[in-house]
């Protein structure tokens, strides 16, 4: 089993690195993104302090952590769907799905490289903000471990959403409403670039039904306000509920989509 997992990771890593310009360009994009929010924070100044009190009034740190964490949503929504679409176009999807390898192993192995590399990009975001732009961090070892736990639970929740998203691709080939709906609503309501408190009161309850809201809040607590495991327990509890619902739902929906495509003979269609 480990050899199969490694084969998936090696395949995806080699493919990513083979596009050297695009691979390296991602890190330049991180630098320019962090720099942009550094200068935006100068414009914001103390004007947002009333909304950022629990984050020590630091909009720059608030935005960088949100932007870094938001990259998990993107990879969670589109990673597996993108892989499925690529395999369809290359004509290798049917060969992969009709092997004796369990479907669950194929799904998780296919997502490992993207999630692992995104985790590294999150680290680069934070380190770039800290070392090059003086971003204020305030965490303990316990807080850092708490943040990693939040990251893991959120990642698995997003993976469930990603499997549901990939199911649309398997059945409809083109058109993925879940990708747009989750991406747009999370950016608007998830507290990525601004605190939820600035939203109109009638919109704020909608942010509570998005897993990214709790993931970002817990991660910010861990990195910016020296949180403990006890401090992140509310966010972790809600994320665990999302995980218990979304991951099995994702596996069930993707399994159904594969069976449907096999029955209709459309696995090779694109």
C-alpha positions in Angstrom: 0.0 0.0 0.0 2.8 2.4 0.9 4.4 1.8 -2.5 1.2 2.8 -4.2 0.8 5.9 -2.1 4.5 6.9 -2.9 3.9 6.2 -6.6 1.0 8.7 -6.7 3.0 11.3 -4.8 6.1 10.8 -7.0 3.9 11.1 -10.2 2.3 14.4 -9.1 5.5 15.9 -7.8 7.4 15.1 -11.0 4.6 16.6 -13.1 4.5 19.8 -10.9 8.2 20.3 -11.0 8.4 19.6 -14.8 6.7 23.0 -15.4 9.6 24.9 -13.9 8.5 28.4 -14.6 5.0 27.8 -13.1 6.5 26.0 -10.1 8.9 28.7 -9.2 6.4 31.4 -10.1 4.2 30.4 -7.3 6.8 31.5 -4.8 7.2 34.9 -6.5 3.4 35.1 -6.3 3.5 34.6 -2.5 6.1 37.4 -2.1 4.0 39.9 -4.1 0.8 38.8 -2.3 2.4 39.3 1.1 3.9 42.6 0.0 0.5 43.8 -1.3 -1.2 43.2 2.1 1.7 44.8 3.9 1.1 48.1 2.1 -2.7 47.7 2.4 -2.2 47.4 6.2 -0.4 50.8 6.1 -3.5 52.3 4.6 -5.9 50.6 7.0 -3.7 51.7 9.9 -5.7 51.9 13.2 -9.0 52.3 11.4 -9.8 48.6 11.8 -8.5 48.3 15.4 -12.0 48.0 16.9 -12.6 44.9 14.9 -9.1 43.4 15.5 -8.8 43.8 19.2 -8.5 40.1 19.9 -5.8 39.8 17.2 -3.8 42.6 18.9 -5.0 45.2 16.3 -2.6 43.9 13.6 -4.4 43.8 10.2 -1.3 42.7 8.3 -0.9 39.5 10.4 -4.7 39.0 10.3 -4.8 39.1 6.5 -1.7 37.0 5.8 -2.8 34.2 8.0 -6.3 34.4 6.3 -4.8 34.4 2.8 -2.4 31.5 3.6 -5.2 29.4 5.1 -7.6 30.2 2.2 -5.2 28.4 -0.2 -6.3 25.2 1.5 -9.9 25.9 0.4 -8.8 26.3 -3.2 -6.8 23.1 -3.3 -9.6 21.3 -1.4 -12.2 22.3 -3.9 -10.3 21.9 -7.1 -7.4 19.5 -6.5 -9.1 16.2 -6.9 -11.5 17.6 -9.5 -8.5 18.9 -11.4 -6.8 15.5 -11.2 -9.9 13.7 -12.5 -10.2 16.1 -15.3 -6.6 15.7 -16.3 -6.8 11.9 -16.2 -9.9 12.2 -18.4 -8.2 14.3 -21.0 -5.1 12.0 -20.9 -7.2 8.9 -21.3 -5.8 7.3 -18.1 -8.8 7.7 -15.8 -10.5 4.4 -16.7 -7.3 2.4 -16.4 -6.7 3.9 -12.9 -10.2 3.3 -11.6 -10.6 -0.3 -12.8 -7.5 -1.5 -11.0 -7.8 -3.5 -7.8 -6.6 -0.6 -5.8 -9.3 0.6 -3.4 -11.1 3.7 -4.5 -10.5 5.4 -1.1 -6.7 4.8 -1.5 -6.8 6.3 -5.0 -8.6 9.4 -3.8 -6.4 10.1 -0.8 -3.2 9.3 -2.6 -4.2 11.6 -5.5 -4.7 14.5 -3.1 -1.6 14.0 -1.0 0.9 15.9 -3.1 -1.4 18.9 -3.5 -2.3 19.1 0.1 1.3 18.5 1.2 2.6 21.2 -1.1 -0.1 23.6 -0.1 0.9 23.1 3.6 4.4 24.1 2.6 3.1 27.2 0.8 1.2 28.2 4.0 4.5 28.0 5.9 6.2 30.1 3.2 3.4 32.7 3.5 3.9 33.0 7.2 7.7 33.0 7.1 7.8 35.6 4.3 5.5 37.9 6.3 7.6 37.3 9.5 11.2 37.6 8.2 10.8 40.1 5.3 7.9 42.3 6.5 8.1 42.0 10.3 4.7 40.3 10.8 3.9 39.9 14.5 3.5 36.4 15.7 2.7 35.3 19.2 2.5 31.6 19.7 3.7 28.9 22.1 4.7 25.3 21.3 1.2 24.2 22.5 -0.3 26.9 20.3 1.7 25.7 17.3 0.6 22.1 17.9 -3.0 23.3 18.3 -2.7 25.2 15.0 -1.4 22.1 13.2 -4.4 20.1 14.6 -6.8 22.7 13.3 -5.0 22.6 9.9 -5.3 18.8 9.7 -9.0 18.6 10.6 -9.8 21.5 8.2 -7.8 19.8 5.5 -9.8 16.6 5.8 -13.0 18.5 5.8 -12.0 20.3 2.6 -11.0 16.9 1.1 -14.6 15.8 1.6 -15.8 18.9 -0.2 -13.2 18.2 -2.9 -14.5 14.7 -3.5 -18.1 16.0 -3.9 -16.7 18.5 -6.4 -14.9 15.8 -8.3 -18.1 13.8 -8.5 -19.6 16.6 -10.6 -16.6 16.3 -13.0 -17.0 12.6 -13.3 -20.7 12.8 -14.2 -21.0 16.1 -16.0 -17.4 16.5 -17.3 -17.7 20.3 -17.5 -19.5 22.6 -15.0 -18.9 22.5 -11.3 -21.3 24.7 -9.3 -20.0 23.6 -5.9 -16.5 25.0 -6.7 -17.9 28.4 -7.5 -20.5 28.4 -4.7 -18.0 27.4 -1.9 -15.2 29.5 -3.2 -17.2 32.7 -3.6 -19.1 32.3 -0.3 -16.0 31.5 1.7 -14.1 34.5 0.3 -17.1 36.7 1.1 -18.3 35.3 4.4 -15.4 33.2 5.8 -13.4 36.0 7.4 -10.4 35.6 5.1 -9.6 39.3 4.5 -11.7 41.0 7.0 -13.4 40.1 10.3 -16.9 38.7 10.2 -17.9 41.4 12.5 -17.9 44.0 9.7 -20.5 42.0 7.8 -24.2 43.2 8.0 -25.9 41.4 10.9 -28.2 39.5 8.5 -25.2 38.0 6.7 -23.1 37.0 9.7 -25.1 33.8 10.5 -24.3 32.5 7.0 -20.6 32.5 7.9 -21.3 29.9 10.6 -22.2 27.2 8.1 -18.8 27.4 6.4 -15.9 25.2 7.7 -13.3 27.8 6.7 -14.7 30.2 9.2 -13.8 28.0 12.1 -10.5 26.8 10.5 -9.2 30.4 10.0 -10.4 31.5 13.4 -8.6 28.6 15.2 -5.5 29.0 13.1 -5.4 32.8 13.9 -5.8 32.1 17.6 -2.9 29.6 17.5 -0.5 31.9 15.6 -1.4 35.4 16.8 -2.7 35.2 20.4 -0.8 32.4 22.0 -3.8 30.1 22.2 -3.8 26.7 24.0 -5.7 23.6 23.1 -8.5 24.7 25.4 -8.8 28.0 23.6 -9.3 26.4 20.2 -11.7 23.7 21.5 -14.9 25.6 20.2 -13.5 25.8 16.6 -12.1 22.3 16.8 -15.4 20.8 17.9 -17.3 22.4 15.1 -14.7 21.4 12.5 -14.8 17.8 13.8 -18.6 17.8 13.1 -17.9 19.1 9.6 -15.3 16.3 9.2 -17.6 13.6 10.3 -20.3 14.7 7.9 -18.2 15.8 4.8 -15.6 13.1 4.5 -18.0 10.1 4.4 -20.4 12.2 2.2 -17.5 12.9 -0.1 -16.5 9.2 -0.3 -20.1 8.1 -0.9 -20.7 10.7 -3.6 -17.5 9.9 -5.4 -18.1 6.2 -5.2 -21.5 6.7 -6.7 -20.1 8.9 -9.5 -17.6 6.3 -10.4 -20.3 3.5 -10.5 -22.5 5.8 -12.5 -19.8 6.6 -15.1 -18.9 2.9 -15.4 -22.5 1.9 -15.9 -23.0 4.6 -18.6 -19.6 3.9 -20.1 -18.5 7.5 -19.8 -15.3 7.2 -17.8 -13.3 7.8 -21.0 -15.5 10.6 -22.2 -14.3 14.2 -21.8 
